[in-house]
């Protein structure tokens, strides 16, 4: 499975990671090599086999819908790069 | 009173209980040892000496009041993806260089309540992605048995700290081998509990269907004591087992006559060092001598696919988990560009290291439109096959025994530029991770002067059984409390 330069740029855009030219080529070659090793899976017979998302047979664990204490806003915002009036601050999303 | 850092946690507990020394004295001894060897080993990202001495004083008060637990006053190392309120937690990444958690993880909360003393936050591969602790933004950790070699990873700091006497026991995390492999390469005991045994509340996420916290110690009793402290149900992690923890002490010291040991032949393939194969064969002989029955003809045919399954599923989950690092809510933030999207792309470009970017890219690809069925869904189906084969095996065997790693510790720099060669280090630890089973690595001798580890895999929530076998082996073989020959003291 050889990736093209455009494939790498497409993945990087989906992952929201800016890559420089050297990284594009490095990842193109390395990811192609890794995906090549994964080809063996295609030959495994999985007809009628259910996928495993999670190793334990636990589902829909519920608790009573009551208010629980949460983290203090000021303590949480103390780690924010930029905040204002109790909000996270970002640059304009719409131009 | 000299060299208290050489004690195991249970030996130190005895000494503390009998008033032979105080936790402050024990902690000072460990901190002196840290000062001596840390410039070489680099096992810690952040040292918390002041906090440790404060906690040691509190522990001494508990000991005096008679309210001590087996971990009261015991110096521990904590892997730096386990969040600790008020103490910087980086996950080995530049992204979290200045992150001060506003809350405690479940496991650290339990350790604090037990009166443990935190020496510092242990070095690791960035976001636990790696098998050598070279992918840390804070410099590689060195193997205390030979500083030219890696300690394994990703919990390399946690393993090296225990091996070098920079703490008595530590916590690591294991997604595909990250506790067991460094424990093996550093000559220590490392336990990856059953998925769901230990709460992941406050653990910086990598692969959420695989991640599990567990202990590294100098002997089996110490890791059992640690699991007893951190394990059990936690309503804040809905994947934790609601059943109560078994009494692990009940299993230690019990003989293993009649225990059925299976040895899957797929683990003994090309690529394994002869010295590793020889030590495992000798260890199997010891188990037989203790009365266990050993069947060397077990077959788990899907084993060979575990590597591909893991390296599709874990990066896929990581690509989703690490989407949160956007430079907005916390962590590193690059705001040099005029638009929000460019800010996010630059933040992630500059905040993540190469291996993390590579895995996010790999996972993003495997989950992307047109490839999801061929990679992610296919891997999930083969995951089912791997789990079924284990389930079948555990109808006939109580435990499965394999090597932990195909090689002993390798030189710093040897594999860091070849991602697939690095991934192959995990080939023996990945299958149990994929199935969510508990597994422990115990020291079983040396090859070319370096420690070799034996992996004992158990059935779901059967940590007691694997610790019973590990403890019986350890007592018979004498491979325990192996401090690495480093430093002058």
Interface residues (C-beta under 8 A of the other chain):
Chain A: X3 X7 X8 X10 X11 X12 X14 X15 X16 X17 X18 X19 X23 X27 X30 X31 X33 X34 X35 X37 X38 X40 X41 X42 X44 X46 X49 X50 X51 X52 X53 X54 X55 X56 X58 X61 X63 X71 X72 X75 X76 X78 X79 X80 X81 X82 X88 X90 X91 X92 X93 X95
Chain B: X98 X99 X100 X102 X103 X195 X196 X209 X235 X238 X239 X241 X302 X304 X305 X307 X308 X309 X311 X312 X319 X323 X326 X327 X328 X329 X330 X331 X333 X335 X338 X339 X340 X341 X342 X343 X344 X345 X346 X348 X349 X352 X354 X357 X358 X360 X361 X362 X364 X365 X368 X374 X375 X377 X378 X379 X380 X381 X382 X383 X384 X385 X387 X419 X420 X423 X435 X436 X460
